[in-house]
Each structure stands twice: as C-alpha cells, then as structure tokens.
Amino acid sequence: MHPTDKAARLAGAVYASMVFTGPFSLIYVPGKLIVRGDATATAANVLAHETLFRVAIFTDLVGQVLFICLAVALYRLFSNVNRNWALLMVGFVLVSAAVGFLNTLNNIAALILFHGGQFLSVFNTAQLNALGMLFVRLHSQGIFIDEIFWGVWLFPFGLLVFRSGFLPRVIGVWLMINCFGYVVLSVIALFFPSNYNTAFKVLQPVLFGELAIMLWLLIKGARLPRLELGAVEMKKA
C-alpha cells in the first residue's frame, strides 16, 4: 500500500472512531438526563444514572484526544500539499480541543453540586440543584463556542483536500461550505437561540461534509496517479 493511501485510511479510521464519542456525550446522554428548565428533575436523573453521566464526561475527554490524533494524522497526509495550511488546520484543532477540555469541567462541577457535601452545607438542596443546572447550561453554551472551531478548521482542511489531487475536489468544496455552516450555527446560538434547533435541521446537508470525507478516507483512501503507483510497485520488486 502506498504511504499516502495508508495515511489517508489511518486518518479515516481515527475520524470514524469519533462517530461514537461525539453523539454519545453530546446528544444521547444530555437527551436522556437533562430536563430543560427543571433543575430538580435534572439533578435526580444525574444522581440516579451517575455512572452514565461520568461515562459521558470521560467520553467527552476521549473525543478531544481523538480530535488531536486526527489533526496529526491529517497533517501527515497533507503536509506535502501545503505545510502552512496544514499547520493552520492543526492549530484550530488544538484550540478546539483546549476549549472542549475546559468545557468538560462544567459537567464535573455540576456533578459535585448535585452531590452536595460538607463544604457546600451553606446551600440548601434547591440552591445546589439550581447551581448544578447553571453549570450544565454553561456546558451547552461552551459547545456553541466550540462550534466556531469545529467550523474554521474545516476551511484549511477543505482547501487541502481540494488542492491535494488525490481526493475528490467536490468534497473539498463541501468541507469549506461545512465550515461556514458551523460558524453560522454558533452565531445563531449566541444572538438567536430560539432559532438554533431549526437552523441545525436546515443546515444538516451542509454538515454532512465531514461524514463524506470520513467515509472516503476510510473506504477509498487516496486516489493516486497510476505512474506513482507503478513506481511504488517497481521499488517493491
């Protein structure tokens, strides 16, 4: 297997692993445990399913580590295409992961508050639940902030795909459009929060750019010119 093709498939495999971490910690667990506007019910759910909540926290952290690994794998794939754009892509990913790591502290703080404790005895249960709910909400707002970086890293990524010559240009364009989709969602979450869910549904086709490149890297790998493939075969012979 050609080194470029191998690097592409490795990046695709790392990308695919993030399919399990993100939806679990960001969609499934919040949907199961968090009751919007009801701190008491949310606290009861979290304490009744504490292991699930802790697994979500851990999965969130693992997801950030995988994101960094993906950036390294993609840098290895694209550094010969344009090193500066590849470095910019990695830089955006590192900032995104840092925001994600820091944001996870909000859920840890919420768990501490829901549990209470001797040092929190000055607060009653209702107050602790309300404070815990505040940190749960802060975690959600942190995700909206991180969406900016989920978007901007896709622009250099898409440009590198477009210029690479071994990946479909149409997916590169799709990724660059995907970039603005996430940025628009972040802006809507900040200024027009009531419209966020509608905007998210409308922008779904745009956001599938990442799914397209993930599947292509994993299944197809890198499309290399026949002359280059032939040279590799001659070296092996």
Secondary structure as GFF3:
##gff-version 3
##sequence-region A 1 237
A	DSSP	alpha_helix	3	23	.	.	.	ID=ss1
A	DSSP	pi_helix	24	28	.	.	.	ID=ss2
A	DSSP	alpha_helix	29	33	.	.	.	ID=ss3
A	DSSP	alpha_helix	39	48	.	.	.	ID=ss4
A	DSSP	alpha_helix	50	78	.	.	.	ID=ss5
A	DSSP	alpha_helix	83	115	.	.	.	ID=ss6
A	DSSP	three_ten_helix	118	120	.	.	.	ID=ss7
A	DSSP	alpha_helix	125	152	.	.	.	ID=ss8
A	DSSP	alpha_helix	154	164	.	.	.	ID=ss9
A	DSSP	alpha_helix	169	191	.	.	.	ID=ss10
A	DSSP	three_ten_helix	193	195	.	.	.	ID=ss11
A	DSSP	alpha_helix	196	202	.	.	.	ID=ss12
A	DSSP	alpha_helix	204	207	.	.	.	ID=ss13
A	DSSP	alpha_helix	209	215	.	.	.	ID=ss14
A	DSSP	pi_helix	216	220	.	.	.	ID=ss15
A	DSSP	alpha_helix	226	236	.	.	.	ID=ss16
###
